[in-house]
């Protein structure tokens, strides 16, 4: 049985831990509000940009001279997976859910005979993948958005991806990140970046419902795509980083809330055990005193 001093020390240690987790919960909650607003504000622009470029890309389908970011290399042998995780832990299953999805995707691609490479944004993604895929990790980018997430950081990452593509290091690039749904729910999501995937034509347009507008572009579609596709790459990376940032703060707030509750429950049990042990020791001492008095 543990001594009273051991129980007191353990209870004090858990109380200090609860103070830390409670403070971390409050900090994450304050950061979550700003991060959530930024992620939600970026969604309409990124989605609209994707739809507009999708419309342009579908109009150029099958034409010669399409930009490289749209046409790709014509192969899909070498796959680059951009893994967006955090640099720090204590955020529940935020990082493990991403690495689990990345591992599933990598296994499926390797089973199909393809070569898989990784560009890790965040130290946790690199650390989790290094054991099995250390030779496949091309580069790691860390400390992104440590003070405040800015578009320039996303543009720099997009520049690295575009440079790798220009060197012929990969054929297809896909980003995997956590999309923010709520503080308690984050959705692992993958999005193909290169070549640009225009997606399906809206149902209303495909069915011929309503008036379909005819657009004339100045300059022509090829020049517009050549200018906007690199920008769209940066925008999609920035949107993914914003979603991941909000998801990280939400996951950390939830994890620290659970840790604070668990610490409180542990303190209650330790206090009960301490009181019972103390009472047993007092009773034992009283019995010894009474027994000694009777012996006299």
BABAKOL-713568 format. One record per atom (N, C-alpha, C): x, y, z; residue in one letter. Coordinates in steps of 0.2 Angstrom, whole numbers, plus 5000, padded with zeros to 4 digits. Atoms other than C-alpha are relative to their C-alpha. Layout:
// residues N
XYZA/...
// end
This chain:
// residues 296
500449945000X/500050005000X/500450065000X/499749945000X/500650174996X/500050045006X/500049964994X/501150295010X/499650064999X/500449945000X/500250455014X/500450054996X/499549955004X/501750555007X/499949994993X/500150015007X/501650464991X/499450024997X/500649985002X/499850494989X/499950074999X/500049935000X/500050674993X/500450034994X/499549985006X/501450694980X/499649994994X/500350025006X/500450604967X/499450044999X/500649965001X/498850704970X/500350074998X/499849945002X/499850864969X/500350014993X/499850005007X/500650814953X/499550004995X/500650005004X/498950774945X/499750075000X/500349935000X/498350944951X/500450054996X/499649955004X/499751034943X/499949984992X/500150025007X/499450934927X/499350034997X/500649975002X/497650984927X/500050084999X/499949935002X/498151164928X/500250024993X/499750005006X/499151144913X/499649994994X/500550025005X/497851054903X/499450054999X/500549955000X/496551184908X/500250064996X/499749945004X/497651324902X/500149994993X/499950025007X/498051234886X/499350004996X/500750005003X/496151214883X/499850074998X/500249935001X/495851394885X/500450044994X/499649975006X/497251444873X/499849984994X/500350035006X/496651324860X/499350034998X/500749985001X/494851384862X/500150074997X/499949935003X/495451564859X/500350004993X/499750005007X/496451524844X/499549964995X/500550045004X/495051404837X/499650054997X/500549955002X/493851554835X/500350034994X/499749965005X/495051654824X/500249954994X/499850055005X/495651494814X/499449984996X/500650025003X/493851444811X/499750054995X/500349945004X/493351614804X/500450004994X/499649995006X/494851614793X/499949944995X/500150065004X/494551434786X/499350014996X/500749995003X/492651474783X/500050064995X/499949955005X/493151634774X/500349994994X/499650025005X/494351554763X/499649954995X/500350055004X/493151414757X/499750034994X/500349985006X/492051514745X/500550024994X/499549975005X/493551594736X/500349944997X/499650065003X/494451424734X/499549964996X/500550045004X/492851334728X/499850034994X/500149965006X/492451474716X/500549994995X/499450005004X/494151474709X/500049934997X/500050075003X/494051284707X/499549994995X/500550015005X/492451294698X/500150044993X/499949965006X/492951434686X/500649964996X/499550035003X/494551344682X/499849934997X/500350065002X/493551184680X/499750014993X/500449985006X/492451264667X/500550014994X/499549995006X/493951324657X/500449944998X/499650075002X/494851154658X/499649964996X/500450045004X/493351064652X/499950034993X/500049975007X/493251184637X/500649984996X/499350015003X/495051144633X/500149924999X/499950075000X/494850954635X/500149974993X/499950035006X/495650864621X/500450044995X/499649965004X/496551014614X/500750005001X/499350004999X/498351024611X/500350075003X/499749944997X/499551144620X/499750025006X/500349984993X/498651144637X/500650015004X/499449994996X/499751204651X/500149935004X/499850064997X/500751074660X/499649985006X/500450014993X/499851094677X/499349974999X/500650035002X/498251044668X/500149934996X/499950065004X/498850914655X/500449955004X/499550054997X/500150834667X/500549974996X/499550045004X/501450714661X/499749954995X/500350055004X/500250594653X/500149935003X/499950064996X/500750464666X/499850015007X/500150004993X/500350424684X/500449955004X/499550054997X/501850314689X/500250035006X/499749984994X/502650424702X/499550055003X/500549974996X/501450494715X/500350045006X/499849964994X/501850644727X/499450015005X/500649994995X/500750644743X/500350065005X/499849944996X/500850814752X/499649995007X/500350024994X/500450774770X/500150065005X/500149944996X/499850914781X/499849985007X/500150024993X/500050884800X/500250065004X/499849954996X/500550984815X/500749995002X/499350014997X/502251014823X/500049985007X/500050014993X/501650984840X/499549955001X/500550054998X/500650844849X/499550035004X/500549984995X/499350844863X/499450034996X/500649975003X/497950864850X/499649934998X/500450055001X/497150694851X/500249964994X/499950045006X/496950594835X/500150044994X/499949955005X/497250744824X/500549974995X/499450025004X/498950684817X/499949924998X/500050075002X/498650494818X/499549984995X/500550015005X/497050504807X/500350024993X/499749985007X/498050594793X/500549954998X/499550055002X/499450474794X/499749934998X/500450065002X/498250324794X/499850004993X/500349995007X/497450394778X/500550004995X/499450005005X/499150424770X/500349934999X/499750075000X/499750244774X/499549964995X/500550045004X/498150174766X/500150024993X/499949975007X/498350284751X/500749974997X/499350035003X/500250234749X/500049934999X/500150075001X/499850054751X/499649984994X/500450025006X/498550054738X/500450024994X/499649985006X/499650154726X/500649954998X/499450055001X/501150034729X/499749934997X/500350065003X/500049884726X/499850004993X/500149995007X/499649954709X/500650014996X/499449995004X/501449964705X/500350074999X/499849935001X/501650154707X/500650025006X/499549984995X/503150244716X/499650065004X/500349954995X/502550354731X/500650045003X/499649954996X/503450504738X/499650055004X/500349964995X/503050624752X/500350065001X/499849944998X/503150804755X/499650025007X/500349994993X/502850834774X/499950075002X/500149934998X/502150994780X/499849995008X/500150024993X/502350974799X/500449945002X/499550054997X/503550874810X/499649935002X/500350074998X/502250744816X/499949964994X/500150045005X/501850684799X/500749974998X/499350035002X/503750664795X/500249945005X/499850054995X/504050574812X/499649935000X/500450065000X/502550454810X/500149964993X/499950035006X/503050414792X/500749974999X/499350015001X/504950404794X/500149935001X/499850074998X/504950224801X/499949964994X/500250055006X/504150144785X/500250034994X/499949975006X/504450274772X/500650065000X/499549944999X/506050374777X/500450014993X/499749995007X/506850354759X/499650034995X/500549975005X/505250414751X/499850075002X/500249934997X/505150584761X/500550044996X/499649965005X/505750714748X/500250065004X/499849944996X/505650864760X/499550015006X/500449984994X/504950924777X/500050085001X/500149934998X/504251094780X/499750015007X/500350004993X/503951144798X/500050075002X/500149934998X/503451294808X/499650044996X/500449965004X/502151344796X/499450035004X/500649974997X/500951474803X/500150005008X/499850004993X/501851474820X/499750065004X/500349944997X/501351654824X/499350014997X/500649985004X/500051684810X/500149974993X/500050035006X/499651584795X/499950054994X/500149965006X/499951684779X/500149974994X/500050035007X/499751664761X/500749994997X/499350015002X/501651684758X/500249935001X/499850064998X/501951524767X/499749944995X/500350055005X/500751424756X/500350014993X/499749995006X/501451504741X/500749974999X/499450035000X/503151454746X/500049924999X/500150075000X/502551274748X/499849984993X/500250025007X/501651274731X/500650014995X/499549995005X/503251344723X/500549945001X/499650074999X/504251184730X/499749954996X/500450055003X/502851074723X/500150014992X/499949985007X/502951164706X/500749994997X/499350015003X/504851154705X/500149935000X/499950085000X/504850964709X/499649984993X/500350025006X/503550944695X/500450024994X/499649985006X/504551044683X/500649964999X/499450045001X/506050934686X/499849934999X/500250065001X/505050784683X/500049955005X/500050044995X/505050714700X/499449965002X/500650034999X/503250664700X/499550014994X/500549995005X/501750644689X/499350025003X/500749984997X/500250664701X/500250025007X/499949984993X/500250764717X/499350015003X/500750004996X/498850744730X/500250035007X/499949974993X/498750844747X/499549965004X/500450034995X/498050754762X/500050045006X/500149954995X/497350864776X/499449995004X/500650014996X/496050874790X/499650064998X/500549955001X/494550974785X/499650015006X/500349994994X/493751064799X/499250004999X/500750015000X/491951014803X/499750035007X/500149974993X/491851054822X/500649995004X/499450014995X/492951064837X/500149925002X/499950074998X/492550874840X/500049964994X/500050045006X/492550824822X/500450034994X/499649985006X/493850834808X/500049954995X/500150055006X/493750754791X/500649994996X/499450015004X/495350674783X/499850014993X/500249985007X/495250744765X/500649994996X/499450005005X/496350714750X/499750044993X/500149965006X/496350834735X/500549994995X/499550005005X/497250814718X/500250074998X/499749935001X/498350964715X/500250004993X/499650005007X/499350914699X/499949934997X/500349955004X/498650884686X/499450035003X/500649984997X/497250994690X/499449964997X/500650045001X/495650894691X/499450044999X/500649965001X/494150994683X/499449985004X/500650024997X/492850884691X/499549994995X/500650015005X/491150844684X/499650064999X/500449955002X/490050964675X/499450015005X/500650004996X/488651034686X/499449974997X/500650045003X/487050934684X/499550044996X/500549965004X/486051084678X/500350014993X/499749995007X/487251124664X/500049944996X/500050065004X/487450944659X/499449984997X/500750015002X/485550924658X/499850054995X/500249955004X/485451084648X/499450045003X/500649964997X/484251164661X/500250075000X/499949935000X/484151344660X/500550034994X/499649975005X/485151464649X/500749995001X/499350004999X/486951424647X/500450064997X/499749945002X/488051574646X/500649984995X/499450015004X/489351594632X/500550055002X/499549954998X/490951674637X/500650004995X/499449985004X/492351754627X/500550025004X/499449984996X/494051764635X/500550044996X/499549965003X/495351894632X/500550015006X/499850045005X/496651834632X/499749935000X/500350075001X/496251654627X/500149965006X/500050054994X/495951504638X/500749985002X/499350034998X/497751444637X/500450055004X/499749954996X/498451604643X/499750015007X/500349994993X/497251624657X/500149945004X/499850064996X/497551444663X/500750005002X/499250004998X/499451464662X/500150055005X/499949954995X/499251614673X/499749985007X/500450014994X/497951554685X/500149935003X/499850064997X/498451374688X/500550005005X/499649994994X/499951414698X/499750035006X/500349974994X/498951534708X/499549965004X/500550054997X/497651404711X/500349955004X/499650054996X/498951284717X/500150035007X/499949964994X/499451414730X/499450015004X/500649994996X/497651444735X/499749945003X/500350064997X/497151264737X/500549985006X/499550024994X/498751234748X/499850055006X/500249954995X/498251394758X/499449985003X/500750024997X/496451334760X/500149945004X/499850064996X/497151164766X/500350015006X/499749984994X/498251244778X/499650035005X/500549964996X/496851354785X/499649945003X/500450064997X/495751194787X/500449965005X/499650044996X/497151094795X/500150045007X/499949964994X/497551244807X/499450005005X/500650004996X/495751254813X/499949945003X/500150074997X/495651064815X/500449995005X/499550014995X/497251064825X/499750035007X/500249974994X/496551194837X/499449975003X/500650044998X/494851104838X/500249945004X/499850074998X/495650934841X/500450015007X/499649984994X/496851014854X/499550025006X/500549984995X/495451094864X/499649955002X/500450064998X/494450934864X/500449965004X/499550044996X/495950834870X/500250035006X/499849974994X/496450954883X/499350005005X/500750004996X/494550964889X/500049935003X/500150074997X/494550774891X/500649985005X/499550014996X/496250774899X/499950035007X/500249964994X/495650904912X/499549965004X/500650044996X/494050804916X/500349935003X/499750064997X/495150644918X/500450015006X/499649984995X/496350734929X/499550015007X/500549984994X/494850794940X/499849935003X/500250064998X/494250614941X/500549965004X/499450034997X/495950554946X/500150035007X/499949964994X/496150684959X/499449985005X/500550024995X/494450634967X/500149935002X/499950074998X/494950444967X/500650005005X/499449994996X/496650494975X/499950035007X/500249974994X/495850604988X/499649955004X/500450054996X/494650464993X/500549945003X/499550054997X/496150334994X/500450035005X/499649964995X/497150465004X/499650005007X/500450004993X/495750485017X/499949935003X/500150064998X/495450305018X/500649975003X/499450024997X/497250265021X/500250045006X/499849964993X/497450405034X/499549985005X/500550024995X/495850345043X/500349935003X/499850074998X/496550165043X/500650015005X/499449994996X/498250225050X/499850035007X/500249984993X/497350325064X/499749955004X/500350054997X/496250185068X/500549955003X/499550054998X/497750065069X/500450035006X/499649974994X/498750185081X/499550015006X/500550004994X/497150205092X/500049935003X/500050074998X/497050015093X/500749985004X/499350014996X/498950005098X/500050035007X/500049974994X/498750135111X/499549975005X/500550034995X/497150055119X/500349935002X/499750064998X/498049885118X/500550015005X/499549994995X/499549955127X/499850025007X/500249984994X/498550035140X/499749945004X/500350064997X/497549875144X/500649955003X/499550054998X/499149775145X/500450035007X/499749974994X/499749895159X/499549995006X/
// end
